[in-house]
Amino acid sequence: MIRGETALVTGGSRGIGRAVALALAAKGCDVTVHYHSRRDLALEVSPRVLQADLASTASIDRMVAEIPDQSIDILVNNAGIWKPSPLGSTSEDRLDEILNTNCKGVFWLTQAMLPKLRDGARIVNISSTAARVGIAGGRSLYGATKAALDSFTKSWALELAPRGIRVNAVAPGYVETDMTAEHLGDPDRRQNALARHPLGRFGTPEDVAGTVLFLCSEEGAFVTGQSWNVSGGFVI
Ligand SMILES: NC(=O)c1ccc[n+]([C@@H]2O[C@H](COP(=O)([O-])OP(=O)(O)OC[C@H]3O[C@@H](n4cnc5c(N)ncnc54)[C@H](OP(=O)(O)O)[C@@H]3O)[C@@H](O)[C@H]2O)c1
């Protein structure tokens, strides 16, 4: 069921989160879009928007307090950052920023959301192929946070199964969004990245949204604790 249900999509203002929010809304879901700084873009996606900095537990708590108990059917943990963290030159501030936003924030938000979720709800974590393969270029902290999401996905599926809440993850390959624009703007890096996708193209936000939709729908009713590669063959 998606028509008539309610969803909260983090980072729904742009990129993959935006496509997920629009896909859920197109199926008749009442979507609240979370954003960090781009309220203007969030309001283009939905009239219902909420702000929080995922790197701050106080900010998350303030946002979640605005959500009525037992009111959300679908939580998509999509917001994240992809900043460099080369081994040898990464500051503690950068380390904290990546871990707090992509990992601690997702845990804290999901924990805070538990009373807000209806029994039978679905949680989808947006992971990454970077959780499964080594990639040169100094993004190891990013990959580690996404591996943490895959691990959360398995354990939360077990912890929340008694409430009928299904928890899954989607792991995209490269998707052309603001996040990857600078990286893929370099012709050599673009060619290298493309070569890792046997289907011969990068993903689109809509490719990812389609899988999220399936995992949240009746068709996916017996799927839980899984992390799905949506990567054009990047990870096989
Ligand atoms: N693009 C890819 O190739 C790719 C591949 C694999 C996985 N992913 C994952 O997919 C998800 C979405 O990626 P994307 O490419 O759509 O990214 P994006 O275009 O850069 O959008 C990032 C989103 O996260 C929000 N955000 C950023 N920092 C935040 C913070 N501190 N607190 C709360 N929200 C914050 C942004 O909000 P504002 O708009 O308000 O700033 C925005 O909505 C991320 O988890 C990413 O790791 C992406």
The ligand as an SDF file (V2000), in Angstrom:
LIG
                    3D

 48 52  0  0  0  0  0  0  0  0999 V2000
   24.7610   10.5190   -6.3560 N   0  0  0  0  0  0  0  0  0  0  0  0
   25.3610    9.3400   -6.2780 C   0  0  0  0  0  0  0  0  0  0  0  0
   26.1250    8.9370   -7.1690 O   0  0  0  0  0  0  0  0  0  0  0  0
   25.0930    8.4430   -5.1160 C   0  0  0  0  0  0  0  0  0  0  0  0
   25.5610    7.1140   -5.1910 C   0  0  0  0  0  0  0  0  0  0  0  0
   25.3470    6.2570   -4.1150 C   0  0  0  0  0  0  0  0  0  0  0  0
   24.6690    6.7140   -3.0000 C   0  0  0  0  0  0  0  0  0  0  0  0
   24.2260    8.0050   -2.9530 N   0  0  0  0  0  0  0  0  0  0  0  0
   23.5400    8.4390   -1.7380 C   0  0  0  0  0  0  0  0  0  0  0  0
   22.2510    8.9000   -2.0770 O   0  0  0  0  0  0  0  0  0  0  0  0
   21.8540    9.9200   -1.1560 C   0  0  0  0  0  0  0  0  0  0  0  0
   21.4160   11.1480   -1.9240 C   0  0  0  0  0  0  0  0  0  0  0  0
   22.5000   11.5650   -2.7480 O   0  0  0  0  0  0  0  0  0  0  0  0
   22.3380   12.7190   -3.8610 P   0  0  0  0  0  0  0  0  0  0  0  0
   23.3080   12.3990   -4.9100 O   0  0  0  0  0  0  0  0  0  0  0  0
   20.9080   12.9070   -4.2000 O   0  0  0  0  0  0  0  0  0  0  0  0
   22.8960   13.9700   -3.0270 O   0  0  0  0  0  0  0  0  0  0  0  0
   22.7050   15.5470   -3.2150 P   0  0  0  0  0  0  0  0  0  0  0  0
   22.1390   15.8660   -4.5500 O   0  0  0  0  0  0  0  0  0  0  0  0
   23.9950   16.1610   -2.8060 O   0  0  0  0  0  0  0  0  0  0  0  0
   21.5950   15.9010   -2.1040 O   0  0  0  0  0  0  0  0  0  0  0  0
   21.9250   15.7390   -0.7660 C   0  0  0  0  0  0  0  0  0  0  0  0
   20.6940   15.8940    0.1070 C   0  0  0  0  0  0  0  0  0  0  0  0
   21.0880   15.6980    1.4800 O   0  0  0  0  0  0  0  0  0  0  0  0
   20.7640   16.8500    2.2390 C   0  0  0  0  0  0  0  0  0  0  0  0
   21.8200   17.0980    3.2230 N   0  0  0  0  0  0  0  0  0  0  0  0
   23.1190   17.3730    2.9770 C   0  0  0  0  0  0  0  0  0  0  0  0
   23.7870   17.6030    4.1420 N   0  0  0  0  0  0  0  0  0  0  0  0
   22.8690   17.4560    5.1410 C   0  0  0  0  0  0  0  0  0  0  0  0
   22.9180   17.5810    6.5470 C   0  0  0  0  0  0  0  0  0  0  0  0
   24.0350   17.9080    7.2100 N   0  0  0  0  0  0  0  0  0  0  0  0
   21.7770   17.3790    7.2510 N   0  0  0  0  0  0  0  0  0  0  0  0
   20.6380   17.0650    6.6190 C   0  0  0  0  0  0  0  0  0  0  0  0
   20.5140   16.9370    5.2800 N   0  0  0  0  0  0  0  0  0  0  0  0
   21.6240   17.1430    4.5530 C   0  0  0  0  0  0  0  0  0  0  0  0
   20.6410   17.9940    1.2350 C   0  0  0  0  0  0  0  0  0  0  0  0
   19.7670   19.0000    1.7590 O   0  0  0  0  0  0  0  0  0  0  0  0
   19.7780   20.5320    1.1550 P   0  0  0  0  0  0  0  0  0  0  0  0
   19.2960   20.4330   -0.2680 O   0  0  0  0  0  0  0  0  0  0  0  0
   18.8280   21.2840    2.0040 O   0  0  0  0  0  0  0  0  0  0  0  0
   21.1810   21.0110    1.2370 O   0  0  0  0  0  0  0  0  0  0  0  0
   20.0830   17.2850    0.0150 C   0  0  0  0  0  0  0  0  0  0  0  0
   18.6870   17.1400    0.1140 O   0  0  0  0  0  0  0  0  0  0  0  0
   23.0600   10.1710   -0.2340 C   0  0  0  0  0  0  0  0  0  0  0  0
   22.9220    9.4380    0.9610 O   0  0  0  0  0  0  0  0  0  0  0  0
   24.2120    9.6000   -1.0380 C   0  0  0  0  0  0  0  0  0  0  0  0
   25.2840    9.1930   -0.2210 O   0  0  0  0  0  0  0  0  0  0  0  0
   24.4290    8.8650   -3.9770 C   0  0  0  0  0  0  0  0  0  0  0  0
  1  2  1  0
  2  3  2  0
  2  4  1  0
  4  5  1  0
  4 48  2  0
  5  6  2  0
  6  7  1  0
  7  8  2  0
  8  9  1  0
  8 48  1  0
  9 10  1  0
  9 46  1  0
 10 11  1  0
 11 12  1  0
 11 44  1  0
 12 13  1  0
 13 14  1  0
 14 15  2  0
 14 16  1  0
 14 17  1  0
 17 18  1  0
 18 19  2  0
 18 20  1  0
 18 21  1  0
 21 22  1  0
 22 23  1  0
 23 24  1  0
 23 42  1  0
 24 25  1  0
 25 26  1  0
 25 36  1  0
 26 27  1  0
 26 35  1  0
 27 28  2  0
 28 29  1  0
 29 30  1  0
 29 35  2  0
 30 31  1  0
 30 32  2  0
 32 33  1  0
 33 34  2  0
 34 35  1  0
 36 37  1  0
 36 42  1  0
 37 38  1  0
 38 39  2  0
 38 40  1  0
 38 41  1  0
 42 43  1  0
 44 45  1  0
 44 46  1  0
 46 47  1  0
M  CHG  2   8   1  16  -1
M  END
$$$$
